[in-house]
Amino acid sequence: MRIYLSSLFVFLYAFGFAQKPKTYFSNDSLYIGKPIFFSLTYLHNGKTDLLFPDSSYNYKPFEFLDVEFFPTKTQNGKSLDSVVYKLITFNVDSTYSLSLPIQVLRSKKTIFSDTASIKLHSMLDTTDIRNHIIKKSTGYFTVPLDFNFPKFLYYLVLLLISIAVFWALFGKFLIRNVRIWQFGQKHQKFSAAFKKLSKSPKNFANISSGLIIWKNYLEWLLKKPYSTMTTSEISKTLENERLEDALKEFDLAIYGGVLSDQIPFAFNILYDFASDSFKKQRKIYKDFLKNK
């Protein structure tokens, strides 16, 4: 590179002071995608400062890669400034031309260099392309897919960490709501079964089944052995006169075989008592889970 510049210096001094900056390509031909050196020299009176293009300049049709500035050489009142640019292009034009500006700092005047041109050297032989015989190939083979175990392990660990963080933040809340939902489902099942039997209150089998279902549900809800208690024992435990009268109507039908007109009302009283008990117990259960 420096030998190339030295020859340029000798050339310029030999021909005296030039009016325009000179430009030269390091080679006479250009290859696509391969760097090429472009020299910019200016012989002047040396009485002013000059500004050469840098990396911010648009070197179209080339792209800038690097630049090397050389110290000013002065002889007999004439100064020579030289810059070598490293450029590259990916265009496919047959000929490329480039001219660069030099700015005089004091007067703000811009001086353009002469234009240097270079031809593209193609690596393809057009004769070979025209005469080339395309070979057909239909053969193929299956490429096995390798299991990316490290990537799978990474995502698995990430998933487990995400689940752990989510559970730490919301696990207690989810468990509490699931248990409350399960508690409500018990009442829903009782309600559906008991209402179905109450639609035929004059049926002895329905009356007997309804009382059994009601006692079992109350036993689960209030945690007392109501399924084995008599009407008298239940009345003493719950202390509810309306409920006591309703239970007596059930006993009269089951054990005495007498169907009273009050049986439908008795079904409603038992259901209302169970529903009210459920609401109270659900509130107690919610508070228990919340403070647990």
WOQUI-V519755 format. One record per residue. N is the residue number from 1. NEAR is the number of other C-alpha atoms within 10 Angstrom. Layout:
n->N near->NEAR
n->N near->NEAR
This chain:
n->1 near->9
n->2 near->9
n->3 near->8
n->4 near->10
n->5 near->18
n->6 near->11
n->7 near->10
n->8 near->17
n->9 near->18
n->10 near->10
n->11 near->11
n->12 near->17
n->13 near->15
n->14 near->9
n->15 near->8
n->16 near->10
n->17 near->15
n->18 near->12
n->19 near->11
n->20 near->15
n->21 near->21
n->22 near->21
n->23 near->22
n->24 near->20
n->25 near->19
n->26 near->17
n->27 near->11
n->28 near->11
n->29 near->15
n->30 near->21
n->31 near->17
n->32 near->16
n->33 near->11
n->34 near->10
n->35 near->18
n->36 near->19
n->37 near->17
n->38 near->18
n->39 near->21
n->40 near->25
n->41 near->23
n->42 near->24
n->43 near->23
n->44 near->19
n->45 near->14
n->46 near->16
n->47 near->10
n->48 near->10
n->49 near->10
n->50 near->17
n->51 near->12
n->52 near->16
n->53 near->16
n->54 near->15
n->55 near->12
n->56 near->7
n->57 near->12
n->58 near->12
n->59 near->17
n->60 near->13
n->61 near->15
n->62 near->18
n->63 near->16
n->64 near->19
n->65 near->13
n->66 near->14
n->67 near->16
n->68 near->11
n->69 near->13
n->70 near->13
n->71 near->9
n->72 near->12
n->73 near->13
n->74 near->14
n->75 near->10
n->76 near->6
n->77 near->9
n->78 near->15
n->79 near->17
n->80 near->20
n->81 near->20
n->82 near->22
n->83 near->19
n->84 near->22
n->85 near->21
n->86 near->17
n->87 near->20
n->88 near->22
n->89 near->20
n->90 near->12
n->91 near->13
n->92 near->12
n->93 near->11
n->94 near->11
n->95 near->12
n->96 near->18
n->97 near->13
n->98 near->18
n->99 near->16
n->100 near->20
n->101 near->17
n->102 near->20
n->103 near->16
n->104 near->15
n->105 near->12
n->106 near->10
n->107 near->9
n->108 near->11
n->109 near->12
n->110 near->14
n->111 near->15
n->112 near->14
n->113 near->19
n->114 near->16
n->115 near->13
n->116 near->17
n->117 near->15
n->118 near->17
n->119 near->15
n->120 near->16
n->121 near->14
n->122 near->13
n->123 near->8
n->124 near->8
n->125 near->8
n->126 near->10
n->127 near->8
n->128 near->9
n->129 near->9
n->130 near->8
n->131 near->8
n->132 near->9
n->133 near->8
n->134 near->6
n->135 near->5
n->136 near->6
n->137 near->6
n->138 near->4
n->139 near->5
n->140 near->6
n->141 near->5
n->142 near->5
n->143 near->6
n->144 near->6
n->145 near->6
n->146 near->6
n->147 near->8
n->148 near->8
n->149 near->9
n->150 near->9
n->151 near->10
n->152 near->11
n->153 near->11
n->154 near->10
n->155 near->12
n->156 near->12
n->157 near->12
n->158 near->12
n->159 near->12
n->160 near->11
n->161 near->12
n->162 near->12
n->163 near->13
n->164 near->13
n->165 near->12
n->166 near->11
n->167 near->13
n->168 near->11
n->169 near->11
n->170 near->11
n->171 near->13
n->172 near->14
n->173 near->13
n->174 near->12
n->175 near->12
n->176 near->17
n->177 near->13
n->178 near->12
n->179 near->14
n->180 near->16
n->181 near->11
n->182 near->12
n->183 near->17
n->184 near->14
n->185 near->12
n->186 near->14
n->187 near->17
n->188 near->12
n->189 near->11
n->190 near->20
n->191 near->17
n->192 near->10
n->193 near->15
n->194 near->23
n->195 near->14
n->196 near->13
n->197 near->20
n->198 near->20
n->199 near->12
n->200 near->13
n->201 near->21
n->202 near->17
n->203 near->13
n->204 near->16
n->205 near->12
n->206 near->17
n->207 near->25
n->208 near->16
n->209 near->14
n->210 near->23
n->211 near->20
n->212 near->16
n->213 near->17
n->214 near->21
n->215 near->21
n->216 near->16
n->217 near->21
n->218 near->20
n->219 near->15
n->220 near->13
n->221 near->17
n->222 near->13
n->223 near->9
n->224 near->14
n->225 near->13
n->226 near->20
n->227 near->17
n->228 near->13
n->229 near->13
n->230 near->11
n->231 near->18
n->232 near->11
n->233 near->13
n->234 near->19
n->235 near->17
n->236 near->11
n->237 near->12
n->238 near->10
n->239 near->11
n->240 near->12
n->241 near->11
n->242 near->13
n->243 near->21
n->244 near->20
n->245 near->16
n->246 near->21
n->247 near->23
n->248 near->15
n->249 near->23
n->250 near->25
n->251 near->18
n->252 near->15
n->253 near->19
n->254 near->16
n->255 near->9
n->256 near->10
n->257 near->11
n->258 near->14
n->259 near->17
n->260 near->14
n->261 near->11
n->262 near->13
n->263 near->21
n->264 near->17
n->265 near->14
n->266 near->24
n->267 near->25
n->268 near->15
n->269 near->18
n->270 near->20
n->271 near->20
n->272 near->13
n->273 near->15
n->274 near->20
n->275 near->15
n->276 near->11
n->277 near->14
n->278 near->20
n->279 near->13
n->280 near->10
n->281 near->15
n->282 near->16
n->283 near->11
n->284 near->12
n->285 near->15
n->286 near->16
n->287 near->11
n->288 near->11
n->289 near->15
n->290 near->11
n->291 near->6
n->292 near->8
